[in-house]
Amino acid sequence: MGYDVKLENFEGPLDLLLHLIKKNEMDIYDIQIAEVTGQYLSILDTMQNLNLDIAGEFLLMAATLLHIKSRLLLPPSVAEEAEEEELDPRAELVRRLLEYQKYKNAGDNLNQLPQVNRDIFIRSFPAPDRGEPDDAELVAVGLFELVEAFQRLLKETSDPYIHEVQVERLSVSERIADILDLLAGRREIAFTELFPTVPELPVVVVTFLALLELVRLRMVRLMQNSRCGGIWLYPAVDDATPSPSMNEENLGYL
């Protein structure tokens, strides 16, 4: 079962690269290709484990990173040593990243301007008072931050069984209902509260799909106080707002 991601903050491979560069506090002009490539491939593996269909552009970028990494590992040829100005294999990638970042920042600035009839049901979200600094500003959680949170969770799941007995399938609609029940009457819940015990892999995958659906339906907002900080879930609609149908056939992963 695949899941085509169609979130507003989901851009593509360049967005993922910028995320990794900022996360590792790298200079965009001096990218540590070996480290970024390993983390990039690891995230792609996690996305596949979470039943996300990897677009071809992500695989193309992975091949590009591996090609650049191999060129950096090889000793320069005689022809390259003879050149007065040796071309950095990363130069074209850096140029694309800078151009993408320029337009992304411009789009973010435009998005901050007031828009009529936008977010009319969105509540204000003060900083949570449980384990988070009161004066920290909440920022929206992107898809890649969410994938990394589940990536850490997958490392803690139990080993797969040698002999597995298939029990009743946990549906995404049921998991959505569980999450909404946890949020009922509360201002926020921590991401870790979704898993009171060490979960099995099917529970992790279904929970990931349920969160994507809730974000897509604008019923939940995912926020954090700092980059790589703890993730918090907030109800994104008023209690009086009717919830959309949670029938399995109405969900976006089918």
N, C-alpha and C positions, 0 to 999 in steps of 0.2 A: 504494500500500500504506500504510494508516494504522496507527497504533499508539496504543492506548488506554492511558494511563499509570495504573497502579494501584499506586503506591508508598506506603508508610506516611507518608513525609514530604512528600507532595504534597497540598496543601490546596486551593489555588485562587487566584483573582485577588487576594484580600486578602493572602494569603501572599506573592505576588509583589510587591505594593506595599510591604509591610513590608520585604521583602528589599532593594528598591531604595532605600527611605528609609534603612535602616541602612548600605547600601553607600556612599551619598553623604553620610552623616553629617548628615542633615537633621533639623531639629526637626519632630516629627510635627504640632505645632500651626501650623507655617509651612512647608507643603510647597511646593517649587518645582514647580508643576504643569507648566510647559512642559518642564523637564528630565526629570521623571519620565515624562511622557507619551511623549516621544521614545524613551526607553529601554524603556518598556513595549511600545510598538509594534515596536521593533527585536527584542525577545526573542520576540514572537509570530511575527514573520517568520522568525526562526531556527528556532523550533519547527516551523513549517510546512516549512521546508527540510529538517528532520531527520525528516520523515514523522510528526510528531505531530499527531493530530487535536485541533484547538483547540475546547474546549467553548464552548457559547454564553455561559456566564457570563463567560468571558474577553473575548469580543467586546462584551458588555454593559458591562463595566468600561472597555474601551477607548473606547466611545462616551461613557460618563460622564466620563472624563478629558478627552476632546475638547470636550465641552459645557462643563465647568468652565473649561477653557482659553479657550474663546471668550468666555465671560462675563467673565473677568478682563481680556481684551484690549479689550472694549467699554467706552466711557466710561459712567459711571453716568447713569441717567435722572433726570429732574427729580423724579419720585416717590421714587426711592431717596435723592436728596440731601435731600429733605424729611424723611425718617425720622430719628428721633433715633439709632437704633442700626441701622446698615446691616448686613444679614446677609452674612456671608462665604460665597461659593459653595462653599468647601471645607469648611464646618462639618459638613455631614451626612457627608461622606466621612471626616473626622477622627473623628467620633463612632463610625462603624462600625469604623474601624481600631483605635481604643482599646478598644472592646468585644471585637473579635476578638483583640487582643493579650492582653487580660486572661485570656480563656479558653485561649488558646494557651499562655501562661506557666503557668497552672494545670495544664494537661495535661502540660506538660514536667516540672513538679515532681512530679506523680504518677508519671510514667514513670521518674523517678530512684529511686523506692522499690524495695526488693528484691521480686522476683517469682519464685515457685517455677517451676522448669523453663524458665526463659527464658535464651537465649543460652548454653546449656550447652556448645556446640561453639565458642563465640567465643574466640579467643585474645586475650591482652593485646597492645596495640600500642604499643611504645615509640616515641619520636620517631625518625624516620629520621635517619641521620648523614651524608647526602649533600646538602649545600646547604641544610639546614634547621637552625634552632637546636635544640640538644639539650634545652634546658629548656622548650621550647614544648609546650603541651598540644594534643593532636590533637582535632579536632572533626569530626563527620560532615559529609559533603558532601551538600547537598540537591540536588534536581532542578534548581533554577534556577541554582545555581553550576555544575552540570555543563553546562547549556545554554550558559551564558556562556563556559565553557572551549571548547566546540565553536564558539561564535560567533566567538571570536578565531581559531580554527583555520580556519574557513570563509573568513575574509578573506585567508588565506595560500594557499588552494588556487589551482591554475592556472585561467585563464579557460576557459570551456566551448568545446569544439571547434565550428567551423562545420560540419564534416562528421564525424560520430561513427560509428565502426564498432562495433557491439555485440559484445562478446566474452563469454566465459563469465561468468555472473553469480556474484559473490562472495556466498555465502550467509552468513546470520547464524550458523548452527551452525559453519561453518568458522572464522569470525572468533572465536567463543567459544573454540574449540579453540586457536587461535593465542594468545589472551590467557592461557589457562590454561597453555600451554606456556611462555610468558614468566615466569609466576609460579612454575612448578615449582621447588621447592627453594630459593626465595628468600623473604626476609621481606617485601619490598615492592618495587614498581617505580613509577617516576615516570610520570605520565600522558603525558609527552612521549616516553617510550620506545615507546609504541604506534605512533608515526609516525616512523621513522628518517629518512624523506625527506619532501618536500612531497607530501601525499597528494592524490589526485583526489577530487572530490565524492562519487562512489559509495562510496569507501572510508571517508570520514568518516561518512556516513549509516549504513552497515552497522556500523561500530565503535560508534557511539552506541547503536544498537539492541542490539548485543551486550552493552554495559555495562549497559544497563537490564535485560536478561535475567539477567545474572549477579547483579545486586543483588536482583532479584525472587526468584531462586532461592536467595538467601543464600549464594552461593559466593564473593562478593567484597565487600569494604567499601571505600568511597571516603572518604578522610580528608584533612584539610588542617590546617596548623599555625596558620593565621590566616585571617580573612575575606579573600577574594580572593587567598589565597596559592596556592602550588603544590598540585596534587592528586596524591595517592598512592594506589595500589591495594594492598590487603592481602588475602591469602587468608582467608576467613571460616570455613573448616571445616578440621578436622584432615586430614592426608594420608590417614589410614586410613578416613575417611568416604567411602562410595561416592558418586560423582557421579550426578545424575539424567540421564536420557536426553537427549541433545542432538539428537534427530531434529527436523527442521524443523517437523513437524506438532505437536510438543509445546511449541513456543515460544509466548509470549504475544502476539506481534504478528500472528498469523494469525487 
